[in-house]
Amino acid sequence: MIRVLQRVVSAQRTSDGAGVTLYRSLGQSQFARLDPFLMLDEFGSERADEYIAGFPAHPHRGFQTVTYMLEGHMLHEDHLGNRGHLKSGGVQWMTAGRGIIHSEMPQQESGLMRGFQLWINLPAREKMCAAGYEDIDASRIPVAEIEGGCIKVIAGDFVDAAAPRSLRVSGPVAGVTTQPIFFDVTLQSTAEFRYGVPEGHSVYLYVYEGGLAARAESSLPAGLSRRQGGVLGPGDEVRLTAGAEGARFLLLAAAPIGEPVVQYGPFVMTTRAEIERAIADYQSGRLTA
């Protein structure tokens, strides 16, 4: 059964951190989420004044952040003394757990800074786990070559049963409860993409270059343009066709958690009392204790 487009989410220009310009699709409001995805931001500019101030030290609790750099160089630091250099093509997969205070600061004064940040919720039983993160260099992210395109497999498995020798490529991220799938897909003009996705997963598409064409017997009876996201309905297959200019898009999927979400800025818990505790812990210096 082909998953069909149910809802289009157009990214909105905004700013975050110390004034970084970005485009937010998921996370514009509590009604613009897709369990377990809380937020998806695209940042990208060649103007240093739109990114140079970065994201100074700030707290998180109760979820994971995934930062994926297309172009540029960011330095990540946290309260534990960890430092990570996130460069073009690399990923940082961070679990905030019970609490982390970190910063993300550009290490360039000019040139293109471009990438994404995704927030993924944690189930209640994991929200107070120990914080941690993994820096994944671009060289560790495998690429699956398909007819008319390629797929960077950051998390999950890409399986192409139609390949001459059944192709299976696994991403470096594993062991996450929500079983996330994170693909960066590039398609040439009018090329097709097919992928068998677990039936129970939520599925979200986000186009950041070109567009995906409307096609009968596909996931998109209406197309998706640049900076548009698409929530797909139930089924076990995603079937897409690139537009005349080709397409670059993210395919995100994960198992929904099905629990209440109570969010206050950088804290995401399941009850208001837990949020109040997170605020009190941060104010008293106990967030990361």
C-alpha positions in Angstrom: 0.0 0.0 0.0 1.5 3.3 -1.1 1.7 6.0 1.5 -0.1 9.1 0.2 0.4 12.8 1.1 -2.0 13.9 3.9 -0.7 17.3 4.8 1.7 19.9 3.5 3.8 22.0 5.9 5.4 25.1 4.4 8.5 26.1 6.2 8.4 29.6 7.9 11.3 32.0 8.1 12.3 32.7 11.6 15.4 33.1 13.8 16.8 31.2 16.9 19.9 31.2 19.0 21.6 34.5 18.9 19.9 35.5 15.7 20.5 32.7 13.3 18.2 32.8 10.3 16.4 29.6 9.6 13.3 28.0 8.1 11.1 25.9 10.4 8.7 23.3 9.1 7.8 20.9 11.9 7.6 22.7 15.3 6.0 25.9 14.2 3.4 25.1 16.8 2.2 22.2 18.9 -0.1 21.3 16.0 2.8 21.1 13.6 4.5 18.0 15.0 4.6 14.4 13.8 5.2 11.9 16.7 8.0 11.4 17.5 9.4 14.4 15.5 9.1 17.7 17.4 10.9 20.1 15.1 12.8 20.4 11.9 14.8 23.5 11.0 16.7 24.3 7.8 19.5 26.9 8.1 21.4 28.2 5.2 23.0 31.5 4.2 26.1 32.9 2.6 25.7 36.1 4.7 27.8 35.8 7.9 25.5 38.2 9.7 22.7 35.6 9.4 24.7 32.9 11.2 27.9 34.1 12.8 26.3 34.6 16.3 25.5 31.0 16.4 23.8 29.2 19.4 25.5 30.2 22.6 25.2 27.9 25.7 21.7 26.7 26.2 20.0 23.8 28.0 17.9 20.8 26.8 16.1 18.0 28.6 13.9 15.1 27.5 14.7 14.6 23.8 17.3 14.1 21.1 18.8 16.6 18.6 20.2 15.7 15.2 22.4 18.3 13.5 23.3 17.5 9.9 25.7 19.9 8.1 25.5 20.2 4.3 28.1 23.0 4.2 30.2 24.8 6.8 31.9 24.2 10.2 30.4 24.3 13.7 32.0 23.7 17.0 29.9 21.9 19.6 30.8 22.1 23.3 28.9 21.0 26.4 29.0 21.3 30.2 30.9 18.0 30.5 33.9 19.4 28.6 33.1 17.5 25.3 34.0 19.2 22.1 33.1 18.2 18.6 33.8 19.7 15.2 30.9 19.3 12.9 32.0 19.8 9.3 30.4 19.5 5.8 28.5 16.3 5.4 28.8 15.3 9.1 26.1 14.6 11.8 25.9 15.1 15.5 23.3 12.8 17.2 22.8 14.1 20.7 20.7 12.7 23.5 19.8 15.4 26.0 18.3 13.0 28.5 18.0 14.4 32.0 20.0 17.5 31.0 22.7 19.0 28.9 24.0 22.5 28.4 25.8 23.0 25.1 26.7 25.5 22.5 26.9 25.4 18.7 29.1 28.1 17.3 30.2 28.7 13.6 33.9 28.4 13.0 33.9 30.5 9.8 33.5 34.2 9.2 32.4 34.0 5.6 31.0 31.5 3.1 28.0 29.2 3.0 26.7 27.7 6.3 23.9 25.2 5.5 22.2 22.3 7.2 19.4 21.0 9.4 18.5 20.4 13.0 15.9 17.7 13.9 14.4 17.2 17.3 13.2 13.7 18.2 11.2 13.0 21.3 12.2 10.4 23.9 9.8 8.0 25.6 9.0 8.9 29.2 11.1 6.1 30.6 14.2 7.5 28.8 13.8 11.2 29.4 16.0 11.2 32.5 18.7 9.0 31.1 22.3 10.2 31.0 23.2 12.7 28.4 25.5 11.8 25.5 26.2 12.3 21.9 28.0 10.9 18.9 29.8 12.9 16.2 29.6 11.2 12.9 32.1 12.3 10.2 30.9 12.4 6.6 33.3 9.5 5.8 31.2 7.2 8.0 27.9 7.9 6.2 27.3 5.4 3.4 25.8 6.3 0.1 23.4 4.0 -1.8 23.6 4.5 -5.5 20.2 4.0 -7.3 19.1 4.6 -10.9 18.9 8.3 -11.4 20.2 9.3 -8.0 21.8 8.5 -4.6 20.9 8.3 -0.9 23.0 9.2 2.1 21.9 6.8 4.8 22.3 8.5 8.2 20.0 6.2 10.2 18.0 3.1 9.3 18.5 0.7 6.4 17.9 1.4 2.7 17.0 -1.8 0.8 16.5 -1.8 -3.0 15.1 -5.2 -3.9 15.0 -4.1 -7.6 18.8 -3.8 -7.8 20.7 -6.5 -9.7 22.1 -7.8 -6.4 19.6 -6.8 -3.7 21.1 -3.6 -2.3 21.1 -3.0 1.5 22.9 -0.1 3.0 22.8 0.6 6.8 23.4 4.0 8.4 25.8 4.5 11.4 23.1 5.4 13.9 21.6 2.4 15.7 20.1 1.4 19.0 17.5 4.2 19.2 14.1 3.2 20.7 12.1 5.0 18.0 13.9 3.1 15.2 14.6 6.3 13.2 15.2 6.4 9.4 17.1 9.5 8.2 17.9 9.6 4.4 19.2 12.5 2.4 18.0 11.7 -1.2 19.2 13.3 -4.4 17.3 12.5 -7.6 18.0 13.6 -11.2 15.2 15.1 -13.4 12.1 12.8 -13.5 14.0 10.0 -11.6 11.9 7.7 -9.4 12.4 6.7 -5.7 10.8 3.8 -4.0 11.3 2.6 -0.5 9.5 0.1 1.7 8.9 1.7 5.1 7.6 0.0 8.3 3.9 0.3 8.4 3.8 1.6 11.9 6.3 4.4 11.4 5.4 8.1 10.9 6.9 9.4 7.6 7.8 13.0 6.7 9.4 14.4 3.6 11.2 17.7 3.3 12.3 19.2 0.0 15.3 21.5 0.1 16.2 21.7 -3.6 14.1 21.3 -6.7 10.8 19.6 -6.3 8.8 16.4 -6.3 6.3 15.9 -9.0 2.6 15.1 -8.7 1.9 11.6 -10.1 -1.0 9.2 -10.1 -0.2 5.9 -8.3 2.4 7.6 -6.1 2.8 9.1 -2.7 2.2 12.6 -4.2 -1.1 13.2 -6.0 0.0 16.8 -5.5 3.7 17.8 -5.8 6.0 19.3 -3.2 8.2 22.3 -3.8 11.3 23.7 -2.2 10.9 24.3 1.6 7.8 22.3 1.8 7.3 19.3 4.0 4.8 16.5 3.5 3.2 14.2 6.1 2.4 10.8 4.5 -0.5 8.6 5.5 -0.5 4.8 6.4 1.0 2.2 4.2 4.3 0.3 3.6 5.8 2.0 0.5 7.0 5.5 -0.4 6.9 6.2 -4.1 8.2 9.5 -5.5 9.2 11.2 -8.7 11.5 14.2 -9.1 10.4 17.2 -11.0 12.0 18.6 -14.1 14.8 20.2 -12.1 15.5 17.2 -10.0 15.1 17.0 -6.3 17.0 16.9 -3.0 15.0 16.0 0.0 15.1 14.4 3.5 13.0 11.3 4.2 12.4 11.0 7.9 10.5 8.1 9.6 10.3 6.7 13.1 8.0 4.7 15.4 5.6 7.0 17.2 5.7 7.1 21.0 2.1 7.8 21.7 2.6 9.7 24.9 1.6 13.3 26.0 4.1 16.0 24.9 4.5 19.1 27.2 7.1 21.5 25.9 8.5 24.7 27.3 11.3 25.9 25.0 14.2 23.6 25.3 12.5 21.2 27.7 10.2 18.4 26.5 8.5 16.2 29.1 5.1 14.4 29.5 3.6 16.5 32.3 3.5 20.1 33.4 5.0 19.1 36.8 8.0 17.7 35.0 8.4 20.9 33.1 8.3 22.9 36.3 10.9 20.6 37.8 13.1 21.0 34.7 12.9 24.8 35.0 13.6 24.7 38.8 16.6 22.3 38.2 18.1 24.6 35.6 17.6 27.7 37.7 19.3 26.0 40.7 22.1 24.4 38.7 20.8 20.9 39.2 19.6 20.2 35.5 22.7 18.2 34.7 23.4 16.8 38.2 
